[in-house]
Amino acid sequence: MVSLIPNYSSPRQHPDQGLTLLELLVAIVIVGILSALAVPSMLQQSLKAQQAVAQSYIGSVNRAQQTYRLEFPVFANNIANLGIALPLASDQYTFQFGTTNSILAEFQAFPQNNDLNAITGCVFANIVAGSSATTTSTVLEQAGAGAAPAVPPSC
């Protein structure tokens, strides 16, 4: 015969009394372990996002320098000449021009955080005839050492 009355043979004889202290502690420990595993991963993703923003700024300046060099015999040495609206400072990076002349332009990102990479955008002019030139660009990165912020490499 099938009984419709539940059989409470488990340690919890009365389910309407809520959780025991042991069950609550086990749940807290499990949540703590999952948090300890997830937080470092989230912080690493945040650093990658901040570096991606800096790389995007460097790429924008590199492209603007290539365009500028097509019109003038030298590379630009300031943002205003390039005609782009980029900040020269953010919460995580400070940006500045390095060497700029007729054959080379550097734009550097100095990290404010020891864990971020330093980044340099390099644009090179290959003189074809007179002041006419073709341009190539590259991005260089220097990993942070942990003890002090990284220094952007030179082109």
N, C-alpha and C positions, 0 to 999 in steps of 0.2 A: 504494500500500500504506500502511495506517495503522500508524504506529509507536506502541507503548505506552511508549516511553521519552520522558520529558519533554524539551522543548527549552529550555535555559536561555540564551536570547539576550539577556536583560535584563542590566543592570549587576550584578545580584546573581546570580552564577553558581551559588552554593551556598546554597539557602534554609535549610538547617539551621544556619547560622552565626549567626543572630539579626539584629538591626537594625544598620544602619550608623549612624555618629555623625550624619551629615546627616539621616537619617530621624528620629532621636531629637530633634534640635534643631528640626526642622520641627514635630513633634508638640508639643513644649514651647511653641513660639511660638503655635501655634493655641490651646492650652489657656489661655495667658496672655491672648490677645486676647479670648477668650470670657469669661474671668473679669473682665477690665477692663470689659466691657460689662454683665455681670450684677450685680456688687457694688453700684454706685450705685442700681440699680433695687431691689435687696433692701433697702438702707438706707432708701430713700424709702418703701417699703411698711411698714417698721418704724415710721417716724415717723407714718404715717397710722393705724396700729393704735393707737399711744399716744394720738393725738388722739381717736380713736374712743372709747377708754376714758374719757377726760376728758369728752367730749360726753355719754356715757352717764350719768356721775355727775351732770353738770349737769341733764340731763333728769329723772333720778330726784328730785333736789332740787326742781326746778320743779314736778313733779307732787305731791310731798309738801307743798310750800308752798300749792298750790291747795287741797288737801284740808284743811290746817291752817286756812287762811283761811275756809273754810266754817264751821268750828266756833268760831273766835275772831275778835275785831274787828281783830286785827293779824296780820302775818306773823311767823313764828318767826325768832329770831336765833341759833339753834344747832341742831346736829344732834340732840341729845337730845330737844328739843321736837318734832321732826319724826317721831321714832320709826323712823328708818331707820339701818341699820348701814353707813355709808360711811366710809372713812378720810379724814382731812383732809390726808394727805400720801401721795405715791407716789414712785417713783424719778424720775418725769419732771414731776410737777405738785405744787403746794401749793394747797390749796383753802381759801377763807375766805368768810365772809359779808361783803357790802358793806352798802349801805343797806337797812335793814328798818324799815318802819313800817306804817301801816294801808292804804296804797295802792301800795307798791312793795317788792319784795324782790329783792335781788341776791345771787347766789352766783357767786364768781369762781374761775377756775383760772389760777394763775400758773405758767408753764412754767419748768423748771430748765435747759432746753436752748434755745439761741438759735434753733434751726431750727423749734421748735414754735410753734403759734399759741396766743395767750392767749384764753381763752373766758369769757364772762359769761352766766349765765342770768338772765333778767329775768321777773318775774311781776308783773302789774299788776292791781289791784282797781278795778273800775268800780262805784262806790257806786250802789246802786239805791234803797234807802230805809233810813234810819237807819244801821245797821251792816251791813245785807245788801249783798252785792256779787257781781258776776260776775267771773271772773278770766280773764286771757289770759296766755300766756307766749311768750317768744321766746328765742333763743340768738344772741348776738353774738360774732364772732371778730375778733381783731386778728392779722395775720400778723407773724411774727418778722422783725426787721430784719437779723439775722445778726451784728451787732456786740454786741448786748445782748438779753437776753430781752424778749419782747413784754409789754406791760402790758394787762391786760384793759380793754375799753372800758366806759364807764358807760352805764346804761340811759337 
